[in-house]
Amino acid sequence: MTGLEKLKILGLIPARGGSKSIPDKNLAPLLGKPLIAYTIEAALKSQRLSRTIVSTDSQAIADVARESGAETPFMRPPELARDETPALPVIQHAVRHIEENEGWRADVAVYLQPTSPLRRAGHIDEAVDLLTGQGADSVVSVMPVPHQFNPASVLRLEEGRLKPFLAGQDHPLRRQEKPEVWARNGPAVLAATYETIMLRGELYGPRTLPLFMTPRESIDVDDPFDLELAAWLLGHGPEGG
């Protein structure tokens, strides 16, 4: 994929109203701003995104999104705003809606969860550059798995005794012997082409590349402790996080 300046690149922020761990989580105050505002600000500062849209079923979230500078061209239908709703149909709904109602077809969709307040505009741009520059199907942000949670460190119980989880491993490995492994960090950023999402119906195509992020940048707000940690990091990190 070439001609980056000609591509239509959609930034999509999913923000349903329901939340069990933190009531109205996407609007939870974080250092004086609603949580979702951090993701909207990062998207608006991006040099690659053509548009920033919030997909929500909540009028309160839609109001805050517009006040923060994002578009809300539709309300997400209830059947796509359940706890168990996966990301793919939410993205497909947004891409299809603006294509059918506005004639605006997104060449690339960048999915930005509002629970990643330390993700920056630079991460978004890097993901798009990787996707378009390397001819990838998808790019997903990942963080290193701490060595104590590495598969080589995980144990299982067998007849009351601890055994290595990995087959063929007969003893615990030293830290320097463990392979590097990575985990999605939310993900904070997921970019994919129109062909991958709409034509093949996939989030992760055969050629999926990693966007490496640090543990600090990868904070994913899921519960009150995560919110407290995000506040501390934003308040004490370089340039406020």
TIFI-125488 format. One line per field, with one value per atom (N, C-alpha, C): residue number from 1; residue in one letter; z, x, y. Coordinates in Angstrom, 1 decimal. Example, Ala and Ser with C-alpha at 12.3 -4.5 7.8 and 13.67 -1.06 7.14 Angstrom:
# TIFI-125488
num <- [1	1	1	2	2	2]
residuo <- [A	A	A	S	S	S]
c3 <- [7.8	7.8	7.8	7.1	7.1	7.9]
c1 <- [13.2	12.3	13.2	12.8	13.7	12.9]
c2 <- [-5.7	-4.5	-3.3	-2.2	-1.1	0.0]
# end
This chain:
# TIFI-125488
num <- [1	1	1	2	2	2	3	3	3	4	4	4	5	5	5	6	6	6	7	7	7	8	8	8	9	9	9	10	10	10	11	11	11	12	12	12	13	13	13	14	14	14	15	15	15	16	16	16	17	17	17	18	18	18	19	19	19	20	20	20	21	21	21	22	22	22	23	23	23	24	24	24	25	25	25	26	26	26	27	27	27	28	28	28	29	29	29	30	30	30	31	31	31	32	32	32	33	33	33	34	34	34	35	35	35	36	36	36	37	37	37	38	38	38	39	39	39	40	40	40	41	41	41	42	42	42	43	43	43	44	44	44	45	45	45	46	46	46	47	47	47	48	48	48	49	49	49	50	50	50	51	51	51	52	52	52	53	53	53	54	54	54	55	55	55	56	56	56	57	57	57	58	58	58	59	59	59	60	60	60	61	61	61	62	62	62	63	63	63	64	64	64	65	65	65	66	66	66	67	67	67	68	68	68	69	69	69	70	70	70	71	71	71	72	72	72	73	73	73	74	74	74	75	75	75	76	76	76	77	77	77	78	78	78	79	79	79	80	80	80	81	81	81	82	82	82	83	83	83	84	84	84	85	85	85	86	86	86	87	87	87	88	88	88	89	89	89	90	90	90	91	91	91	92	92	92	93	93	93	94	94	94	95	95	95	96	96	96	97	97	97	98	98	98	99	99	99	100	100	100	101	101	101	102	102	102	103	103	103	104	104	104	105	105	105	106	106	106	107	107	107	108	108	108	109	109	109	110	110	110	111	111	111	112	112	112	113	113	113	114	114	114	115	115	115	116	116	116	117	117	117	118	118	118	119	119	119	120	120	120	121	121	121	122	122	122	123	123	123	124	124	124	125	125	125	126	126	126	127	127	127	128	128	128	129	129	129	130	130	130	131	131	131	132	132	132	133	133	133	134	134	134	135	135	135	136	136	136	137	137	137	138	138	138	139	139	139	140	140	140	141	141	141	142	142	142	143	143	143	144	144	144	145	145	145	146	146	146	147	147	147	148	148	148	149	149	149	150	150	150	151	151	151	152	152	152	153	153	153	154	154	154	155	155	155	156	156	156	157	157	157	158	158	158	159	159	159	160	160	160	161	161	161	162	162	162	163	163	163	164	164	164	165	165	165	166	166	166	167	167	167	168	168	168	169	169	169	170	170	170	171	171	171	172	172	172	173	173	173	174	174	174	175	175	175	176	176	176	177	177	177	178	178	178	179	179	179	180	180	180	181	181	181	182	182	182	183	183	183	184	184	184	185	185	185	186	186	186	187	187	187	188	188	188	189	189	189	190	190	190	191	191	191	192	192	192	193	193	193	194	194	194	195	195	195	196	196	196	197	197	197	198	198	198	199	199	199	200	200	200	201	201	201	202	202	202	203	203	203	204	204	204	205	205	205	206	206	206	207	207	207	208	208	208	209	209	209	210	210	210	211	211	211	212	212	212	213	213	213	214	214	214	215	215	215	216	216	216	217	217	217	218	218	218	219	219	219	220	220	220	221	221	221	222	222	222	223	223	223	224	224	224	225	225	225	226	226	226	227	227	227	228	228	228	229	229	229	230	230	230	231	231	231	232	232	232	233	233	233	234	234	234	235	235	235	236	236	236	237	237	237	238	238	238	239	239	239	240	240	240	241	241	241]
residuo <- [M	M	M	T	T	T	G	G	G	L	L	L	E	E	E	K	K	K	L	L	L	K	K	K	I	I	I	L	L	L	G	G	G	L	L	L	I	I	I	P	P	P	A	A	A	R	R	R	G	G	G	G	G	G	S	S	S	K	K	K	S	S	S	I	I	I	P	P	P	D	D	D	K	K	K	N	N	N	L	L	L	A	A	A	P	P	P	L	L	L	L	L	L	G	G	G	K	K	K	P	P	P	L	L	L	I	I	I	A	A	A	Y	Y	Y	T	T	T	I	I	I	E	E	E	A	A	A	A	A	A	L	L	L	K	K	K	S	S	S	Q	Q	Q	R	R	R	L	L	L	S	S	S	R	R	R	T	T	T	I	I	I	V	V	V	S	S	S	T	T	T	D	D	D	S	S	S	Q	Q	Q	A	A	A	I	I	I	A	A	A	D	D	D	V	V	V	A	A	A	R	R	R	E	E	E	S	S	S	G	G	G	A	A	A	E	E	E	T	T	T	P	P	P	F	F	F	M	M	M	R	R	R	P	P	P	P	P	P	E	E	E	L	L	L	A	A	A	R	R	R	D	D	D	E	E	E	T	T	T	P	P	P	A	A	A	L	L	L	P	P	P	V	V	V	I	I	I	Q	Q	Q	H	H	H	A	A	A	V	V	V	R	R	R	H	H	H	I	I	I	E	E	E	E	E	E	N	N	N	E	E	E	G	G	G	W	W	W	R	R	R	A	A	A	D	D	D	V	V	V	A	A	A	V	V	V	Y	Y	Y	L	L	L	Q	Q	Q	P	P	P	T	T	T	S	S	S	P	P	P	L	L	L	R	R	R	R	R	R	A	A	A	G	G	G	H	H	H	I	I	I	D	D	D	E	E	E	A	A	A	V	V	V	D	D	D	L	L	L	L	L	L	T	T	T	G	G	G	Q	Q	Q	G	G	G	A	A	A	D	D	D	S	S	S	V	V	V	V	V	V	S	S	S	V	V	V	M	M	M	P	P	P	V	V	V	P	P	P	H	H	H	Q	Q	Q	F	F	F	N	N	N	P	P	P	A	A	A	S	S	S	V	V	V	L	L	L	R	R	R	L	L	L	E	E	E	E	E	E	G	G	G	R	R	R	L	L	L	K	K	K	P	P	P	F	F	F	L	L	L	A	A	A	G	G	G	Q	Q	Q	D	D	D	H	H	H	P	P	P	L	L	L	R	R	R	R	R	R	Q	Q	Q	E	E	E	K	K	K	P	P	P	E	E	E	V	V	V	W	W	W	A	A	A	R	R	R	N	N	N	G	G	G	P	P	P	A	A	A	V	V	V	L	L	L	A	A	A	A	A	A	T	T	T	Y	Y	Y	E	E	E	T	T	T	I	I	I	M	M	M	L	L	L	R	R	R	G	G	G	E	E	E	L	L	L	Y	Y	Y	G	G	G	P	P	P	R	R	R	T	T	T	L	L	L	P	P	P	L	L	L	F	F	F	M	M	M	T	T	T	P	P	P	R	R	R	E	E	E	S	S	S	I	I	I	D	D	D	V	V	V	D	D	D	D	D	D	P	P	P	F	F	F	D	D	D	L	L	L	E	E	E	L	L	L	A	A	A	A	A	A	W	W	W	L	L	L	L	L	L	G	G	G	H	H	H	G	G	G	P	P	P	E	E	E	G	G	G	G	G	G]
c3 <- [0.0	0.0	0.0	-1.0	-1.1	-1.1	-1.3	-1.4	-0.1	1.0	2.4	2.4	1.8	1.9	1.2	0.3	-0.4	0.4	1.3	2.0	3.0	3.1	4.1	5.3	6.4	7.6	8.7	9.2	10.2	11.6	12.5	13.9	14.6	15.1	15.7	17.2	18.0	19.5	20.0	20.4	20.9	22.4	22.7	24.1	24.4	24.8	25.2	26.6	26.9	28.2	29.3	29.1	30.2	30.7	32.0	32.6	34.0	34.3	35.6	36.6	36.1	37.0	37.6	36.7	37.1	36.4	37.2	36.6	35.7	34.5	33.5	33.3	33.1	33.1	32.1	30.9	29.9	30.2	31.2	31.6	33.0	33.5	34.8	34.9	35.9	36.0	36.2	35.4	35.5	35.4	36.6	36.6	36.0	36.3	35.9	34.5	33.8	32.5	32.5	31.7	31.5	30.8	31.2	30.7	29.1	28.5	27.0	26.4	27.1	26.5	26.1	26.9	26.6	25.2	24.9	23.6	22.5	22.7	21.7	21.4	22.5	22.3	21.5	21.8	21.0	19.6	19.3	18.0	17.2	17.8	17.1	16.9	17.7	17.5	16.4	16.1	15.1	13.7	13.1	11.7	10.6	11.0	10.0	9.9	10.9	10.9	10.1	9.3	8.5	9.3	10.1	11.0	12.3	13.3	14.6	15.0	15.1	15.4	16.7	17.5	18.6	18.4	18.6	18.4	19.8	20.1	21.5	21.4	22.4	22.6	23.7	24.2	25.3	24.9	25.2	24.8	25.6	26.9	27.7	27.1	26.7	26.1	24.8	24.0	22.7	22.9	23.9	24.2	24.6	25.5	25.9	24.7	23.9	22.7	21.8	21.5	20.6	21.3	22.6	23.3	23.2	23.1	23.1	21.6	20.7	19.3	18.4	18.9	18.0	17.3	16.3	15.6	16.2	16.2	16.6	15.5	14.4	13.3	13.4	14.4	14.6	16.1	16.5	17.8	17.6	18.3	18.1	18.6	17.8	18.1	19.4	20.2	21.4	21.3	20.2	20.0	19.8	19.5	19.4	20.6	21.7	22.9	24.1	23.9	25.1	25.6	26.8	27.4	26.5	25.8	25.1	23.6	23.2	21.8	21.4	20.4	20.0	19.2	19.0	18.3	16.9	16.2	14.7	14.3	14.8	14.3	14.6	15.7	16.0	15.0	14.6	13.5	12.2	11.9	10.6	10.5	11.6	11.7	11.4	12.0	11.8	10.4	9.9	8.5	7.5	7.7	6.8	6.8	8.0	8.2	7.4	7.6	7.0	5.5	5.1	3.6	3.0	3.6	3.0	3.1	4.2	4.5	4.0	3.9	3.5	2.2	1.8	0.6	0.9	2.2	2.7	3.0	2.2	2.5	3.1	4.3	5.0	4.4	3.9	3.5	4.6	5.8	7.0	8.2	9.1	10.3	11.5	12.4	13.5	14.8	15.4	16.6	17.9	18.6	19.8	21.0	21.9	23.1	24.0	24.6	25.5	26.8	27.1	28.4	28.4	27.3	27.2	27.2	28.4	28.4	28.2	28.3	28.1	26.7	25.8	24.4	23.8	22.9	22.4	20.9	20.4	18.9	18.1	18.7	18.0	17.8	18.7	18.6	17.4	17.3	16.3	14.9	14.8	13.5	13.2	14.2	13.9	13.4	14.0	13.6	12.1	11.8	10.4	9.4	9.8	8.9	8.8	9.8	9.7	8.7	8.9	8.1	6.6	6.3	5.0	4.3	5.1	4.6	4.4	5.2	5.1	4.4	3.9	3.1	4.0	5.3	6.2	6.1	6.7	6.8	8.1	9.2	10.5	11.2	12.2	13.1	14.5	15.5	16.8	17.8	18.8	19.9	20.9	21.3	22.2	23.3	24.4	25.4	25.8	26.4	26.8	28.0	28.0	29.1	30.2	31.4	32.5	32.6	32.9	32.9	33.9	35.0	35.9	35.4	34.3	33.7	32.4	32.0	30.8	30.8	29.6	29.6	30.2	30.1	30.7	32.2	32.8	34.3	34.8	34.0	34.5	34.8	35.9	36.5	36.5	36.4	36.6	37.7	38.2	39.2	38.7	39.0	38.6	39.8	40.2	41.4	42.6	42.7	43.9	43.8	42.7	42.6	41.5	41.6	40.6	39.5	38.3	37.1	36.1	35.3	34.3	33.4	33.0	32.1	30.7	30.2	28.8	28.7	27.7	27.5	27.1	27.7	27.4	28.3	29.1	30.0	31.4	31.8	33.1	34.3	34.0	35.2	34.9	35.9	35.7	35.0	34.0	33.3	34.0	33.9	34.4	33.5	34.0	33.3	31.9	31.8	30.6	29.6	30.0	29.1	28.6	29.1	28.7	27.4	26.5	25.2	25.4	24.6	24.6	24.1	24.9	24.4	24.6	23.8	23.8	24.0	24.6	24.8	24.3	23.7	23.3	24.6	24.4	25.6	25.6	25.3	25.3	24.1	22.9	22.5	22.5	22.8	22.7	21.3	20.3	18.9	18.1	17.3	16.3	15.0	14.0	12.6	11.7	10.8	9.8	8.5	7.4	6.1	5.9	5.0	4.6	4.1	3.3	2.8	3.9	4.9	6.0	6.8	7.2	8.0	7.3	6.2	5.5	4.5	3.8	2.8	3.3	4.1	4.7	6.1	6.7	8.0	9.1	9.1	10.1	10.8	12.0	12.6	12.4	12.4	12.3	11.0	10.0	8.7	8.8	7.7	7.7	7.9	7.5	7.8	8.8	10.1	11.2	11.9	12.0	12.5	13.9	14.8	16.1	16.2	17.0	17.5	18.9	19.2	20.5	21.4	22.6	23.5	24.9	25.7	27.0	28.0	29.1	30.1	30.6	30.8	31.2	30.3	29.0	28.0	27.8	28.3	28.0	29.1	30.1	31.1	30.5	30.9	30.3	31.5	31.6	32.8	32.7	33.7	33.8	35.2	36.2	37.5	38.2	39.4	40.1	40.4	40.7	40.9	39.6	38.4	37.2	37.0	37.4	37.2	38.1	39.4	40.3	39.7	39.2	38.6	37.4	36.6	35.4	35.9	36.9	37.4	37.9	38.6	39.2	38.0	37.0	35.9	35.1	34.9	34.1	34.9	36.2	37.0	37.3	37.1	37.5	36.4	35.2	34.1	33.4	32.4	31.5	30.8	30.8	30.1	30.5	31.8	32.3	31.8	31.5	31.1	29.7]
c1 <- [0.9	0.0	0.9	0.7	1.5	0.7	1.3	0.6	-0.2	0.6	0.0	-0.9	-0.4	-1.2	-2.5	-2.7	-4.0	-5.0	-4.5	-5.3	-6.3	-7.4	-8.4	-8.3	-7.8	-7.5	-8.4	-9.2	-10.2	-9.7	-9.7	-9.5	-10.8	-10.9	-12.2	-12.0	-12.7	-12.7	-14.0	-13.9	-15.1	-15.4	-16.6	-16.8	-18.3	-18.6	-20.0	-20.2	-21.5	-21.9	-21.8	-22.0	-22.0	-20.6	-20.4	-19.2	-19.4	-18.9	-19.1	-18.0	-16.8	-15.6	-15.6	-15.8	-15.9	-17.1	-18.1	-19.3	-19.0	-19.6	-19.3	-17.8	-17.1	-15.6	-15.0	-15.6	-15.1	-15.1	-16.0	-16.1	-15.5	-14.9	-14.2	-13.2	-13.3	-12.3	-10.9	-10.0	-8.6	-7.8	-7.3	-6.6	-7.4	-8.6	-9.5	-10.1	-9.9	-10.5	-11.1	-12.1	-12.7	-11.7	-11.7	-10.7	-10.7	-11.8	-11.9	-11.2	-11.1	-10.5	-9.0	-8.3	-6.9	-6.7	-7.6	-7.5	-7.9	-9.0	-9.4	-8.3	-7.6	-6.5	-5.4	-5.0	-3.9	-4.3	-5.6	-6.0	-6.0	-6.5	-6.5	-5.1	-4.1	-2.8	-2.0	-2.6	-2.0	-1.8	-0.7	-0.5	-1.0	-1.5	-1.9	-3.4	-4.1	-5.6	-6.3	-7.2	-8.1	-9.3	-9.8	-11.0	-10.8	-11.5	-11.6	-13.0	-13.5	-14.9	-15.0	-16.0	-16.3	-17.6	-17.5	-18.6	-19.2	-20.4	-20.9	-22.5	-23.0	-24.4	-24.9	-24.0	-24.4	-24.4	-25.5	-25.6	-24.6	-24.4	-23.5	-22.0	-21.6	-20.3	-20.2	-21.3	-21.3	-21.1	-21.8	-21.7	-20.2	-19.6	-18.2	-17.3	-17.6	-16.7	-16.7	-17.9	-18.0	-17.3	-17.5	-16.9	-15.4	-14.9	-13.4	-12.9	-13.7	-13.3	-13.5	-14.1	-14.3	-15.6	-15.8	-17.1	-17.9	-19.2	-20.1	-21.3	-21.0	-21.9	-23.1	-23.0	-24.1	-24.0	-25.1	-25.2	-25.1	-24.2	-24.0	-25.3	-25.8	-27.0	-26.7	-27.8	-27.6	-27.0	-27.3	-26.8	-25.3	-24.7	-23.2	-22.6	-23.3	-22.8	-23.0	-22.9	-22.9	-21.6	-21.5	-20.2	-19.4	-20.1	-19.4	-19.2	-19.6	-19.4	-17.9	-17.5	-16.1	-15.8	-14.5	-14.2	-14.6	-14.4	-14.5	-15.9	-17.0	-18.3	-18.5	-17.9	-18.0	-17.3	-16.1	-15.3	-16.0	-16.5	-17.2	-18.5	-19.2	-20.4	-20.0	-19.0	-18.6	-18.1	-17.2	-16.7	-17.9	-18.8	-19.9	-20.8	-21.1	-22.0	-21.5	-20.3	-19.8	-19.6	-19.4	-19.3	-20.7	-21.7	-23.0	-23.7	-23.5	-24.2	-23.5	-22.2	-21.4	-20.6	-20.5	-19.7	-18.2	-17.8	-16.4	-15.9	-15.1	-14.6	-13.2	-13.1	-11.8	-10.9	-9.7	-8.7	-8.1	-8.0	-7.4	-8.3	-8.5	-9.2	-8.2	-8.1	-7.2	-8.1	-8.1	-9.0	-8.2	-8.8	-8.1	-9.0	-8.7	-9.5	-9.3	-10.4	-10.2	-9.7	-9.4	-8.8	-7.3	-6.7	-5.2	-4.8	-4.8	-4.6	-3.1	-2.2	-0.8	-0.3	-1.2	-0.8	-0.8	0.2	0.3	0.1	0.0	-0.2	0.9	2.2	3.3	3.1	2.4	2.2	1.2	0.2	-0.8	-0.1	0.7	1.4	2.3	3.0	4.0	3.2	2.1	1.3	0.9	0.4	-0.1	1.1	2.3	3.5	3.9	3.9	4.2	3.3	2.0	1.0	1.1	1.2	1.3	2.7	3.7	5.1	5.5	5.0	5.5	4.5	3.4	2.4	1.7	1.5	0.9	-0.6	-1.2	-2.7	-3.1	-2.4	-2.7	-1.4	-1.6	-0.5	-1.2	-0.6	-1.2	-0.1	-0.5	0.4	0.6	1.9	2.2	3.2	3.3	4.2	4.9	6.2	6.9	6.2	6.1	5.6	6.6	6.3	7.3	7.9	9.2	9.8	9.1	8.6	7.9	6.6	6.1	4.9	5.1	6.4	6.8	6.3	5.9	5.4	6.5	7.8	8.8	8.8	8.1	8.1	6.8	5.8	4.5	4.5	3.9	3.8	2.4	2.3	1.0	1.1	-0.1	-0.2	-0.5	0.4	0.2	0.3	-0.9	-1.0	-0.4	-0.7	-0.3	1.1	1.8	3.2	3.3	4.1	4.4	5.3	4.8	5.6	5.6	6.7	6.8	5.6	5.0	3.8	4.2	5.3	5.7	6.2	5.7	6.1	7.6	8.2	9.7	10.6	10.0	10.9	10.9	12.1	12.2	12.7	13.0	13.5	13.2	13.1	12.9	14.1	13.8	14.9	15.3	16.6	17.0	16.5	16.4	15.8	16.4	17.7	18.4	18.2	17.7	17.4	16.0	15.1	13.7	13.6	12.7	12.5	11.7	11.9	11.1	9.7	8.7	7.3	6.6	5.6	4.9	3.4	2.7	1.3	0.6	-0.6	-1.3	-1.6	-1.5	-1.7	-3.0	-4.0	-5.4	-6.2	-5.8	-4.6	-4.8	-3.8	-3.8	-4.0	-3.4	-3.5	-3.7	-4.7	-4.9	-5.3	-4.4	-4.6	-4.8	-5.7	-5.9	-6.5	-6.3	-6.7	-8.2	-8.8	-10.2	-10.4	-9.4	-9.6	-9.6	-8.7	-8.7	-10.0	-10.5	-11.6	-12.9	-13.1	-14.4	-14.5	-13.5	-13.6	-13.2	-12.2	-11.9	-12.5	-13.0	-13.7	-12.7	-11.6	-10.5	-10.0	-9.5	-8.8	-7.3	-6.9	-5.4	-5.2	-4.7	-4.5	-3.3	-3.0	-1.8	-0.5	-0.5	0.8	0.4	0.5	0.3	1.6	1.9	3.1	2.9	4.0	3.9	4.3	3.6	4.0	4.4	5.7	6.2	6.0	5.4	5.2	5.8	6.1	6.7	5.5	5.8	4.8	4.2	4.9	4.4	3.3	3.7	2.8	1.5	1.6	0.6	-0.5	-0.5	-1.5	-2.9	-3.6	-5.0	-6.0	-6.8	-7.6	-8.8	-8.8	-9.9	-10.6	-9.9	-10.4	-9.9	-10.5	-10.1	-8.6	-7.9	-6.4	-5.7	-6.2	-5.5	-5.7	-6.9	-7.2	-6.2	-6.0	-5.1	-3.7	-3.3	-1.9	-1.7	-2.8	-2.7	-2.5	-3.3	-3.2	-1.8	-1.2	0.2	1.2	1.1	2.0	1.9	0.7	0.4	1.0	0.9	1.3	2.8	3.5	4.9	5.8	5.3	6.1	6.7	7.6	8.1	7.0	6.9	5.9	4.5	4.4	3.1	2.7	3.7	3.4	3.7]
c2 <- [-1.2	0.0	1.2	2.1	3.3	4.6	5.7	7.0	7.3	7.3	7.5	8.7	9.8	11.1	11.0	10.0	9.9	8.9	8.2	7.2	7.8	7.2	7.6	6.7	7.3	6.5	6.9	6.0	6.2	5.8	6.8	6.5	6.2	5.0	4.6	4.3	5.0	4.8	4.2	2.9	2.3	2.6	3.0	3.5	3.2	2.0	1.7	2.2	2.4	3.0	2.0	0.8	-0.2	-0.5	-0.6	-1.1	-1.6	-2.8	-3.4	-3.1	-3.1	-2.9	-1.4	-0.5	0.9	1.5	2.0	2.5	3.7	3.7	4.8	4.9	3.8	3.8	4.8	4.9	5.7	7.2	7.6	8.9	9.1	8.1	8.2	9.3	10.2	11.3	10.8	11.4	11.0	12.3	12.8	14.1	15.2	15.2	16.4	16.2	15.1	14.9	13.5	13.3	12.0	11.1	9.8	8.8	8.9	8.9	8.8	10.0	11.2	12.4	12.2	11.3	11.1	10.4	9.5	8.8	9.7	10.5	11.4	12.4	12.9	13.9	13.3	12.0	11.4	11.2	10.8	10.6	12.0	13.0	14.3	14.9	14.5	14.9	14.1	13.0	12.1	12.8	12.5	13.1	12.2	11.0	10.1	9.9	10.1	9.8	10.9	10.5	11.5	11.9	11.0	11.3	10.6	11.1	10.5	10.3	9.1	8.8	8.0	8.3	7.6	6.8	5.5	4.6	4.3	4.7	4.6	4.4	3.8	3.7	4.6	5.4	6.3	7.8	8.5	9.9	10.7	10.4	11.1	11.0	9.8	9.6	10.4	10.3	11.0	12.5	13.1	14.5	14.9	14.1	14.3	14.2	13.2	13.0	14.2	14.7	15.9	17.1	17.3	18.4	18.3	17.1	16.8	16.9	17.0	17.2	16.0	14.9	13.8	13.8	13.0	12.9	11.8	12.0	10.9	10.8	10.3	10.3	9.3	8.5	7.5	7.0	6.4	5.8	4.3	3.6	2.2	1.4	0.5	-0.3	-1.1	-1.4	-2.1	-3.5	-4.2	-5.5	-5.5	-4.4	-4.3	-3.6	-3.5	-2.8	-3.7	-5.0	-5.9	-6.2	-6.8	-7.2	-8.1	-9.0	-10.1	-9.7	-8.5	-8.1	-7.9	-8.7	-8.6	-7.3	-7.0	-5.8	-5.7	-6.9	-6.9	-6.3	-6.8	-6.3	-4.8	-4.3	-2.9	-2.1	-2.5	-1.8	-1.9	-3.1	-3.3	-2.4	-2.3	-1.4	0.0	0.5	1.9	2.2	1.3	1.5	1.4	0.5	0.3	1.5	2.0	3.1	4.4	4.7	5.9	5.7	4.5	4.2	4.3	3.8	3.7	5.1	5.8	7.0	8.3	8.2	9.4	9.2	7.9	7.7	7.8	7.6	7.8	6.4	5.8	4.5	4.6	4.0	4.0	2.9	3.4	2.4	1.7	2.3	1.8	2.2	1.2	1.5	1.3	2.3	2.2	2.2	1.1	0.9	1.3	2.3	2.9	2.7	1.8	1.6	2.8	3.3	4.5	4.2	2.9	2.5	2.5	3.1	3.2	4.7	5.3	6.8	7.2	6.2	6.6	6.3	5.8	5.7	7.1	7.4	8.7	8.7	9.9	10.1	9.4	9.5	8.8	7.3	6.7	5.3	5.0	5.9	5.7	5.9	6.9	7.2	6.0	5.5	4.4	3.2	2.9	1.8	1.9	3.1	3.3	3.2	3.8	3.7	2.3	1.5	0.1	-0.7	-0.4	-1.1	-0.7	0.5	0.9	0.8	1.0	0.9	-0.6	-1.5	-2.9	-3.8	-3.2	-4.0	-5.0	-4.7	-5.6	-5.6	-6.6	-6.7	-6.0	-6.2	-5.6	-5.3	-4.3	-4.0	-4.0	-4.6	-4.6	-4.3	-3.4	-3.1	-4.2	-4.4	-5.4	-4.9	-5.6	-5.3	-6.6	-6.4	-7.6	-8.3	-9.6	-10.4	-10.4	-10.0	-10.1	-11.5	-11.6	-12.9	-13.9	-13.4	-14.4	-15.0	-14.3	-14.9	-15.5	-15.6	-16.2	-17.7	-18.2	-19.7	-20.6	-20.2	-21.1	-21.0	-20.0	-19.9	-20.5	-20.7	-21.2	-22.7	-23.0	-24.4	-24.9	-26.2	-26.9	-27.9	-28.2	-29.2	-30.6	-31.6	-33.0	-33.9	-34.4	-35.2	-34.5	-33.2	-32.4	-31.9	-32.2	-31.7	-30.7	-29.7	-28.7	-29.3	-29.1	-29.5	-28.3	-28.2	-27.2	-27.3	-26.2	-26.2	-26.6	-26.2	-26.5	-27.9	-28.6	-30.0	-30.1	-31.0	-31.2	-30.4	-29.6	-28.8	-29.5	-29.9	-30.7	-29.9	-28.6	-27.8	-26.3	-25.5	-24.1	-23.5	-22.5	-21.9	-20.6	-20.2	-19.0	-17.9	-16.7	-15.5	-15.4	-15.4	-15.2	-16.3	-17.5	-18.6	-18.6	-17.7	-17.7	-17.0	-17.5	-16.8	-15.5	-14.6	-13.3	-13.6	-13.2	-13.4	-12.1	-11.8	-10.6	-10.8	-9.8	-9.9	-8.6	-8.7	-7.5	-6.7	-5.4	-4.5	-3.8	-4.5	-4.0	-4.5	-4.3	-3.5	-2.0	-1.3	0.2	0.7	0.0	0.4	-0.9	-0.9	-2.0	-1.4	-1.5	-1.0	-2.1	-2.0	-3.0	-2.4	-3.0	-2.5	-2.8	-2.1	-2.4	-3.8	-4.3	-5.6	-6.7	-6.4	-7.4	-7.4	-6.2	-6.1	-6.4	-5.8	-5.9	-7.0	-7.3	-8.3	-9.7	-9.8	-11.1	-11.4	-10.3	-10.5	-10.9	-10.2	-10.6	-9.3	-9.5	-8.4	-8.6	-9.8	-10.1	-11.0	-10.3	-11.0	-11.9	-12.6	-13.4	-12.7	-11.4	-10.6	-9.6	-9.9	-9.0	-8.7	-7.4	-6.9	-6.3	-6.3	-5.8	-4.3	-3.6	-2.3	-2.4	-2.3	-2.5	-1.3	-1.5	-0.5	-0.9	0.0	-0.3	-0.7	-1.3	-1.6	-0.3	0.7	2.0	2.5	2.5	3.0	2.1	0.9	-0.1	-0.2	0.7	0.6	0.5	-0.5	-0.7	-0.6	0.4	0.6	-0.3	-1.2	-2.2	-2.1	-1.7	-1.6	-0.4	-0.1	1.2	1.3	0.2	0.2	0.7	0.2	0.6	2.1	2.6	4.1	4.9	4.4	5.0	5.0	3.9	3.7	4.7	4.7	5.6	7.1	7.5	8.8	9.1	8.2	8.4	8.5	7.6	7.6	8.9	9.3	10.6	11.8	11.7	12.8	12.9	11.7	11.7	11.3	11.0	10.6	11.7	11.5	12.5	13.2	14.5	15.2	14.7	14.4	13.9	12.6	11.7	10.4	10.1]
# end
